[in-house]
């Protein structure tokens, strides 16, 4: 079976009960011919280093990417060692992906705010370490380090990825990273604009824009999934994003900020503790649905397998290089993937490697 390197999935979507679910998901995703497995990180049972090692161990062909971890939660040498270990463990299938993180959460945990300059410095340091360079007296946005070194014999080609929202991060992706993962529930206009920002920045930096892969993170929730679970994966997930960084979601998509304010002012929303997609009941999510306009949820693949496939293909028309089928497990995606494969134009994607940043 041909591997579809233009498609990926997130393992352990949402709030899983056990990280062991990953083992079946990865095997199933590879069996279906999906190209890449993406790993998100939460401060619970979704620690990215452990999970990526497990994905590497139970897969043979899948590309693997953290999307994303944060550079400031580990020493640069620990992160670089992790990346080179994964690179060699998987025979070059690994992409190290970072992100800016959620500012209110970082503030609550006493973690420093991540800046664009820090992420750019991080990318440069990682590339130098992967090349076997000994870095003496580094003093930059990433921090002060008397010595940074892995192994002088290293000459590793390990792609770097970044999750991006705002314009500054998109431009950073184009000039310093190998792939960029966009956010879920981006409108068509937003997706098209983000792709252009990345590719234009790459060109200005003297890079080949076609070599910077842009991934759409596209919620894919078919009608064959039970209605209460669909509600959790659509309304619940978007509501959780609005809880964490609603202003950014609204400004990025040019949505009405008054709608966001009404959402925040709702008595139930104000009193709820925790992530809505993880703890809210079906009845509570039905109430949340009344607060969110249908157009905010339209940027997703929903309906029959054929309708979902049509929506997925439209993402490529917006200029992205790959689509992450987000919010569902490979088992839940199976009828959609089979329909996609049935009418797939394989020649359009022959140039893509399994590595999401390759």
RONURO-936887 format. One line per field, with one value per residue: residue in one letter; x, y, z of N, C-alpha, C in turn. Coordinates in steps of 0.2 Angstrom, whole numbers. Example, Ala and Ser with C-alpha at 12.3 -4.5 7.8 and 13.67 -1.06 7.14 Angstrom:
<tordrens>
residuo	c(a s)
n.c1	c(66 64)
n.c2	c(-28 -11)
n.c3	c(39 35)
ca.c1	c(62 68)
ca.c2	c(-22 -5)
ca.c3	c(39 36)
c.c1	c(66 64)
c.c2	c(-16 0)
c.c3	c(39 39)
</tordrens>
This chain:
<tordrens>
residuo	c(x x x x x x x x x x x x x x x x x x x x x x x x x x x x x x x x x x x x x x x x x x x x x x x x x x x x x x x x x x x x x x x x x x x x x x x x x x x x x x x x x x x x x x x x x x x x x x x x x x x x x x x x x x x x x x x x x x x x x x x x x x x x x x x x x x x x x x x x x x x x x x x x x x x x x x x x x x x x x x x x x x x x x x x x x x x x x x x x x x x x x x x x x x x x x x x x x x x x x x x x x x x x x x x x x x x x x x x x x x x x x x x x x x x x x x x x x x x x x x x x x x x x x x x x x x x x x x x x x x x x x x x x x x x x x x x x x x x x x x x x x x x x x x x x x x x x x x x x x x x x x x x x x x x x x x x x x x x x x x x x x x x x x x x x x x x x x x x x x x x x x x x x x x x x x x x x x x x x x x)
n.c1	c(4 3 11 4 10 6 -3 -7 -9 -14 -9 -16 -28 -36 -42 -35 -38 -27 -10 -7 -15 -10 -2 -10 -16 -5 0 -12 -13 -2 -5 -16 -10 -6 4 12 14 9 13 6 8 4 4 2 -2 4 17 30 42 43 32 35 46 39 31 41 46 35 32 36 37 31 32 37 33 35 22 16 32 39 53 58 56 66 84 94 104 98 87 92 99 89 82 92 94 81 81 91 86 74 78 79 66 61 55 59 48 43 34 25 18 5 2 -5 -5 8 12 5 12 24 33 45 40 39 48 49 62 69 65 70 84 85 83 94 104 101 103 117 122 117 125 137 145 155 149 154 153 140 129 114 97 91 98 112 126 141 147 141 138 137 142 157 158 145 134 121 105 92 76 67 52 38 24 12 4 2 8 22 27 24 32 45 45 46 59 68 64 59 47 30 16 0 -14 -29 -46 -45 -50 -53 -48 -39 -30 -25 -19 -9 -1 5 12 22 29 33 41 51 57 62 72 81 79 72 55 47 52 49 38 21 8 -9 -19 -32 -48 -56 -70 -81 -98 -101 -96 -101 -115 -113 -99 -95 -99 -91 -78 -79 -87 -83 -69 -66 -71 -63 -51 -55 -56 -42 -35 -43 -43 -33 -37 -49 -44 -35 -43 -52 -64 -79 -76 -86 -94 -85 -84 -97 -97 -87 -93 -104 -113 -111 -99 -90 -89 -84 -72 -57 -53 -65 -67 -63 -69 -83 -100 -112 -124 -120 -111 -120 -126 -115 -113 -123 -118 -108 -105 -111 -102 -90 -86 -86 -74 -69 -68 -83 -97 -102 -91 -87 -90 -81 -69 -69 -68 -56 -47 -49 -42 -29 -30 -29 -16 -8 4 2 -10 -16 -26 -36 -41 -47 -45 -35 -44 -56 -55 -55 -65 -65 -52 -51 -59 -53 -41 -46 -49 -37 -24 -10 2 4 10 22 34 35 42 41 45 39 45 53)
n.c2	c(-6 11 24 39 53 66 67 67 63 66 58 52 61 75 72 59 43 35 34 22 20 25 16 7 16 21 10 7 19 18 6 10 19 32 46 53 55 66 74 80 90 90 95 82 66 66 68 73 68 55 49 51 42 30 30 29 16 7 9 8 15 28 46 57 69 82 92 102 104 114 125 130 121 112 109 116 106 94 94 94 82 73 75 70 57 52 54 45 33 31 31 43 48 58 74 89 98 114 126 141 141 143 158 162 150 147 158 156 145 149 150 157 169 164 170 177 179 171 158 158 159 147 138 140 137 123 118 120 112 99 98 95 105 113 124 139 150 155 168 174 177 165 161 161 152 143 132 123 107 92 80 79 72 72 74 78 78 85 89 104 110 121 127 138 154 169 183 186 174 166 171 169 155 153 158 151 138 121 116 121 121 124 132 124 126 137 149 149 160 164 153 153 166 163 153 161 170 163 157 168 174 164 165 178 176 170 156 141 142 131 121 123 116 117 114 110 110 101 99 84 77 65 60 47 46 45 56 63 62 69 81 85 84 95 107 107 106 118 128 126 131 144 147 146 155 164 178 178 168 174 187 182 176 186 186 191 200 203 192 183 189 188 174 173 179 172 163 150 147 155 150 137 125 120 111 113 103 92 89 94 90 81 88 101 105 106 118 126 126 134 146 148 154 146 148 149 136 130 128 115 97 89 78 66 52 56 69 74 71 79 92 91 90 103 110 108 116 128 130 123 111 99 90 88 77 81 78 66 48 36 25 31 39 30 26 38 40 29 32 44 38 31 40 47 57 52 55 69 70 64 69 71 67 55 61 74 87 85)
n.c3	c(0 -5 4 10 10 11 21 38 56 72 87 101 103 110 127 132 141 143 139 133 123 112 105 98 90 82 75 68 60 52 45 38 29 32 32 42 60 72 87 101 116 133 150 158 155 143 139 128 124 129 122 109 107 109 98 88 91 88 75 57 45 47 47 60 72 84 89 97 107 120 119 131 142 144 145 132 127 132 124 111 112 113 101 92 96 93 79 75 80 72 59 53 52 60 66 74 83 88 99 103 115 128 135 147 154 155 163 175 179 182 172 160 148 130 117 100 95 104 99 86 89 96 85 77 85 87 74 73 83 79 68 73 79 91 103 109 123 121 120 119 114 118 129 141 139 143 137 123 117 107 99 91 79 74 60 56 48 53 53 58 65 67 77 72 73 74 64 65 69 59 49 54 53 40 37 45 49 44 42 45 56 55 64 71 65 56 45 27 21 31 31 18 18 28 22 12 19 25 14 7 16 17 4 4 13 6 3 -4 -6 -8 -1 12 21 23 35 36 50 52 57 57 57 55 51 54 67 84 89 102 104 93 95 106 100 91 95 108 107 100 109 120 115 114 127 131 122 116 111 102 93 88 82 73 64 60 66 75 89 99 100 106 118 123 125 135 145 148 161 164 157 164 176 175 177 171 155 142 133 139 151 151 150 139 138 144 134 123 127 126 112 108 110 100 84 69 58 63 66 54 47 45 42 39 40 27 22 9 8 18 12 1 7 13 2 -3 6 1 -11 -6 -4 5 10 16 25 41 49 60 77 78 79 71 69 69 58 48 37 30 26 17 7 3 -2 -13 -23 -25 -31 -34 -40 -38 -26 -25 -22 -9 7 20 33 41 40 30)
ca.c1	c(0 7 10 1 14 3 -8 -5 -14 -12 -10 -19 -31 -40 -39 -35 -38 -21 -5 -6 -19 -5 1 -14 -17 1 0 -18 -12 3 -9 -20 -5 -5 11 15 11 10 12 5 11 1 7 -1 1 6 24 31 48 41 27 38 50 35 29 46 47 30 31 42 38 28 36 35 34 32 19 23 34 42 60 61 55 72 90 95 107 94 82 96 101 83 81 97 92 75 83 94 81 69 81 78 59 59 55 58 44 42 29 26 15 0 5 -8 -3 15 12 3 17 30 38 46 36 43 48 51 69 71 64 75 90 85 83 101 108 100 106 124 123 116 131 143 149 155 147 158 151 134 125 109 90 90 101 120 129 148 148 136 141 134 147 160 157 139 132 114 100 86 71 64 46 36 17 12 -2 3 12 29 29 24 38 50 44 48 66 72 62 58 39 25 9 -5 -19 -36 -52 -43 -54 -50 -44 -33 -25 -22 -14 -3 4 8 17 27 32 36 47 57 60 66 78 85 77 67 49 44 56 46 31 15 3 -15 -22 -39 -52 -59 -75 -86 -105 -101 -94 -107 -116 -110 -92 -94 -100 -85 -72 -80 -89 -79 -62 -65 -72 -57 -46 -57 -54 -35 -32 -48 -42 -29 -41 -53 -41 -32 -48 -56 -71 -82 -74 -91 -96 -80 -85 -103 -95 -83 -98 -109 -112 -108 -92 -86 -89 -82 -65 -54 -54 -72 -67 -61 -74 -90 -105 -115 -129 -116 -108 -125 -127 -109 -114 -128 -114 -103 -108 -109 -97 -83 -85 -86 -67 -68 -71 -88 -102 -101 -84 -86 -90 -75 -63 -70 -66 -48 -44 -50 -36 -23 -31 -27 -9 -4 8 0 -16 -16 -33 -35 -46 -49 -40 -35 -50 -62 -54 -54 -69 -63 -45 -52 -63 -48 -37 -50 -49 -31 -20 -4 8 4 13 27 40 35 45 37 47 34 49 58)
ca.c2	c(0 17 29 45 57 72 66 65 62 67 53 54 67 77 70 52 40 31 34 16 20 27 10 4 21 22 4 8 24 15 1 14 22 39 48 56 55 72 72 86 89 93 93 77 60 67 71 72 64 48 47 50 36 25 30 26 9 3 10 7 20 34 51 58 76 85 98 105 105 121 125 132 116 107 112 115 100 89 94 92 75 69 75 66 50 50 54 38 27 30 31 49 50 63 81 92 104 118 131 147 140 147 163 162 144 148 163 153 140 153 149 163 169 163 176 175 179 165 152 159 157 140 134 141 132 116 116 120 106 93 98 93 110 115 132 142 157 157 173 176 177 158 161 161 145 143 127 118 102 85 75 83 68 72 78 75 82 84 95 108 112 126 128 146 158 176 184 185 167 163 174 165 148 154 160 147 131 117 115 124 118 130 130 121 131 143 150 148 166 164 148 156 171 161 150 166 173 158 156 175 175 160 168 184 174 166 149 139 142 124 117 124 112 120 109 113 106 102 95 80 73 62 59 41 46 46 63 66 63 74 88 86 85 101 112 106 108 125 131 125 135 150 147 147 160 167 184 177 165 179 192 179 174 191 185 196 200 203 185 180 192 185 167 173 182 167 161 143 147 159 146 131 124 114 111 111 97 86 88 96 85 83 94 107 106 108 125 130 126 140 152 148 154 140 149 147 129 128 126 108 92 86 75 59 52 59 76 75 71 85 97 90 92 110 113 109 121 135 131 119 105 93 90 84 75 82 77 59 43 32 20 35 41 25 27 44 38 24 36 48 34 29 45 50 58 50 59 76 70 59 73 72 62 54 65 80 93 83)
ca.c3	c(0 -5 10 8 14 12 26 45 61 79 91 108 102 116 133 132 147 144 134 129 117 106 102 93 85 77 71 63 56 47 41 33 24 33 31 48 66 76 95 105 123 139 157 161 153 136 138 121 123 130 117 102 108 108 91 84 92 85 68 53 40 48 49 67 74 90 87 98 113 121 120 138 147 144 143 125 126 133 118 105 112 112 93 88 98 89 72 73 82 67 53 49 51 66 65 81 82 95 98 108 121 130 139 154 158 157 169 181 182 184 167 156 141 125 112 93 95 107 95 81 92 97 79 75 90 86 68 74 87 74 63 77 81 98 103 115 125 118 123 114 117 121 136 141 140 142 132 121 112 107 97 85 73 71 54 56 45 57 51 63 64 72 76 71 74 72 58 67 70 52 45 57 50 33 36 50 50 39 41 50 57 57 70 69 64 52 39 21 20 35 29 12 20 32 18 8 24 26 8 6 21 15 -2 6 17 1 4 -8 -3 -9 4 18 21 27 36 39 55 49 61 53 61 51 53 57 74 88 90 108 103 88 99 110 96 87 99 114 106 99 115 124 112 116 134 132 119 112 107 96 88 85 78 67 59 59 69 79 96 103 101 111 125 126 127 141 150 150 168 164 155 169 182 173 179 167 148 141 129 143 157 150 148 132 140 144 127 119 129 123 105 107 110 95 77 64 53 67 66 47 45 47 37 43 35 25 20 3 10 22 7 -3 12 14 -5 -4 9 -4 -15 -2 -5 10 7 19 30 47 50 67 82 77 79 64 68 68 52 43 31 26 23 12 2 0 -6 -19 -28 -24 -37 -31 -43 -35 -19 -25 -20 -2 11 26 38 40 39 25)
c.c1	c(4 6 9 4 11 -2 -5 -11 -11 -13 -12 -23 -36 -37 -40 -35 -31 -16 -4 -10 -15 -3 -3 -15 -11 1 -6 -16 -7 -1 -13 -16 -5 2 15 11 13 9 12 7 6 5 3 1 3 12 27 37 47 37 31 43 45 32 34 47 41 28 37 43 35 33 33 37 31 29 14 25 37 49 62 59 61 78 91 99 103 89 86 98 95 81 86 96 86 77 86 90 76 72 80 71 57 60 54 54 42 36 30 23 9 2 2 -6 4 16 10 8 23 35 39 42 41 42 50 58 72 71 68 82 90 86 91 105 107 104 114 126 122 122 138 148 149 154 150 155 145 130 120 102 88 93 109 122 136 150 142 139 138 140 150 159 150 138 125 109 93 81 68 57 43 28 16 5 -1 8 20 31 29 30 44 50 47 56 70 70 60 51 36 19 5 -10 -26 -41 -49 -47 -50 -45 -38 -28 -22 -17 -8 2 8 14 23 32 36 42 53 60 64 72 83 84 72 60 46 47 53 39 26 10 -3 -17 -29 -43 -56 -64 -81 -93 -105 -99 -101 -108 -113 -103 -91 -94 -93 -79 -73 -81 -84 -72 -61 -66 -66 -51 -48 -56 -47 -32 -37 -47 -38 -33 -46 -50 -38 -37 -53 -63 -73 -80 -80 -94 -91 -82 -92 -101 -91 -88 -103 -107 -109 -100 -87 -85 -85 -74 -62 -56 -61 -72 -65 -66 -81 -94 -108 -120 -125 -113 -114 -127 -121 -110 -119 -124 -109 -106 -106 -103 -90 -81 -85 -79 -65 -70 -76 -93 -100 -93 -82 -85 -83 -69 -63 -67 -58 -45 -44 -44 -30 -24 -29 -20 -5 -1 6 -6 -16 -24 -34 -42 -49 -44 -40 -42 -56 -61 -54 -58 -67 -56 -46 -55 -57 -43 -40 -49 -42 -27 -13 2 9 9 19 34 40 38 40 39 43 38 54 56)
c.c2	c(6 21 36 50 64 72 64 65 64 61 56 60 69 75 63 49 37 33 28 16 22 21 7 10 22 16 5 13 22 10 5 18 30 40 50 56 61 71 79 85 93 90 88 70 60 71 68 67 56 45 46 44 30 24 27 19 5 4 9 12 27 40 53 65 78 91 100 104 112 120 126 127 111 111 111 108 94 88 91 84 70 69 70 58 48 49 47 32 26 30 37 51 55 70 84 98 107 123 136 146 144 151 163 156 145 153 160 148 143 151 155 163 168 168 173 175 173 159 152 157 150 136 135 137 125 114 115 113 99 92 96 99 111 123 134 149 159 162 177 176 170 158 162 154 145 138 124 114 96 80 78 78 68 76 76 80 81 90 98 110 117 126 136 148 165 177 184 178 164 165 170 158 148 155 155 140 128 115 119 121 123 127 127 127 137 143 149 154 166 159 150 161 168 157 155 169 169 158 162 176 170 163 174 182 170 159 147 138 135 119 118 121 116 115 112 108 106 97 91 75 71 61 52 40 48 54 66 67 68 81 89 87 92 107 113 109 115 130 131 130 143 152 150 153 163 173 183 173 170 184 188 178 180 190 191 196 200 196 182 183 189 178 168 175 177 164 154 143 150 154 139 130 118 116 109 104 91 84 90 90 86 88 101 109 109 116 129 131 132 146 154 149 148 141 148 140 126 126 120 103 88 83 68 58 56 67 78 76 77 91 97 92 100 113 113 114 128 135 127 113 99 95 85 83 75 81 71 54 40 28 25 38 36 25 33 43 34 28 41 44 32 33 49 51 58 54 66 76 66 62 73 66 61 59 72 86 91 86)
c.c3	c(0 1 7 13 15 17 33 50 68 83 98 107 108 122 134 140 149 138 130 123 111 102 97 87 80 73 66 58 50 43 36 28 25 33 37 54 70 83 98 112 128 145 161 159 145 136 132 120 123 124 110 102 106 101 87 85 89 78 64 48 42 50 56 69 80 87 92 106 114 122 127 143 148 142 136 123 127 126 112 106 111 104 90 90 93 82 70 75 76 60 49 48 56 64 72 80 89 93 104 115 123 136 146 158 160 163 175 184 183 178 163 150 135 119 105 92 98 103 89 83 93 90 76 79 88 80 69 78 83 70 67 80 89 99 110 117 122 122 119 118 120 128 135 143 138 136 130 116 113 106 91 79 70 64 52 53 48 56 58 61 69 71 76 70 71 66 59 67 63 48 48 54 44 32 40 51 44 37 47 50 59 62 67 69 61 47 33 20 24 33 23 14 24 27 14 13 25 20 6 10 19 9 0 10 12 1 -2 -5 -3 -4 11 18 26 28 39 44 55 53 56 57 57 54 56 64 78 89 96 107 98 91 103 106 91 92 105 113 104 105 120 121 114 123 135 129 113 108 101 91 84 80 72 62 57 61 73 86 101 105 106 118 127 128 134 147 152 157 168 163 160 175 181 174 175 159 146 137 133 148 156 148 142 133 140 138 122 121 126 116 103 107 104 88 73 60 57 67 58 44 47 42 41 37 33 23 14 4 14 17 3 1 12 7 -6 0 5 -9 -12 -2 0 6 10 24 35 49 58 71 82 77 72 63 66 61 46 36 27 23 17 6 -1 -4 -13 -25 -28 -30 -34 -34 -41 -29 -19 -22 -12 2 17 32 37 38 33 18)
</tordrens>
